[in-house]
Amino acid sequence: MIDSEKAEKLLKALADKSRLQILECIQEGTSNPGEIAKDLNRHRSTIEKHLRVLLAARIVEKVPSLTKGGQLSVRYKVRENAVTLLAKIREAIKEDLG
């Protein structure tokens, strides 16, 4: 039996165009909130708000890294189970449109 509260949280997180665009950016290699904001032409605070929703739904995870200057930075990565789910969603959409 599925945990309906977790399923609802996951589906609500994915039911937002901006969050789907953010996930696309992350999967294409842009994983820093500032870079994502620049790519999507949005405010960094808006991107960070959406990232908190994706984190809470366990779709993305934080990955600490170092900048070229040696400073600690936070990047985001799509969790492995979410990569599979997103691929299935893309496949379903393609089939629906085909």
C-alpha positions in Angstrom: 0.0 0.0 0.0 1.4 3.4 -0.9 1.8 6.2 1.7 -0.8 8.6 0.4 0.8 11.6 2.3 4.2 11.0 0.7 2.6 10.5 -2.7 0.6 13.7 -2.4 3.7 15.7 -1.4 5.7 14.2 -4.4 2.9 14.8 -6.9 2.3 18.4 -5.7 6.0 19.2 -6.0 6.0 17.9 -9.5 2.8 19.7 -10.5 4.5 23.0 -10.9 6.0 24.3 -14.2 8.8 26.3 -12.5 9.9 23.2 -10.4 9.9 21.1 -13.6 12.1 23.7 -15.3 14.4 23.7 -12.3 14.7 19.9 -12.4 15.5 20.2 -16.1 18.3 22.6 -15.4 19.7 20.4 -12.7 19.6 17.4 -15.0 21.4 19.4 -17.7 24.2 20.3 -15.3 23.2 23.6 -13.8 22.9 22.9 -10.2 23.7 26.1 -8.3 20.6 28.2 -7.3 22.2 31.4 -8.6 23.0 29.7 -12.0 19.5 28.3 -12.2 18.0 31.7 -11.5 20.1 33.2 -14.2 19.2 30.5 -16.7 15.5 30.8 -16.0 15.5 34.6 -15.7 14.0 34.4 -12.2 15.1 35.7 -8.7 17.4 33.5 -6.7 15.0 33.6 -3.8 12.2 32.2 -5.9 14.4 29.4 -7.1 15.5 28.6 -3.5 11.8 28.5 -2.5 11.1 25.9 -5.2 14.2 24.0 -4.3 13.0 23.7 -0.6 9.7 22.1 -1.9 11.7 19.7 -4.1 14.0 18.9 -1.1 11.0 18.3 1.2 9.5 15.9 -1.4 12.9 14.1 -1.6 13.2 14.8 -5.3 16.5 16.6 -5.0 19.3 16.5 -2.5 22.0 19.0 -1.5 25.6 18.3 -2.6 28.3 20.3 -0.9 31.1 21.3 -3.3 34.0 23.8 -3.6 34.1 26.7 -5.9 37.2 27.4 -8.0 38.3 29.8 -5.3 38.0 27.1 -2.7 34.8 28.3 -1.0 32.1 25.9 0.1 29.1 25.9 -2.2 25.8 24.1 -2.3 24.7 22.4 -5.5 21.6 20.3 -6.1 21.3 16.9 -7.6 18.2 15.0 -8.7 17.9 11.8 -6.5 18.3 8.6 -8.4 14.7 7.4 -7.8 13.4 10.8 -9.1 15.5 10.5 -12.2 13.7 7.3 -13.0 10.3 8.8 -12.3 11.0 11.9 -14.4 12.1 9.6 -17.3 8.8 7.7 -17.0 6.8 11.0 -17.0 8.6 12.2 -20.1 7.9 8.8 -21.8 4.2 9.0 -20.8 4.0 12.6 -22.2 5.7 11.6 -25.5 3.3 8.6 -25.9 0.3 10.8 -25.2 1.4 13.4 -27.8 2.4 10.8 -30.4 
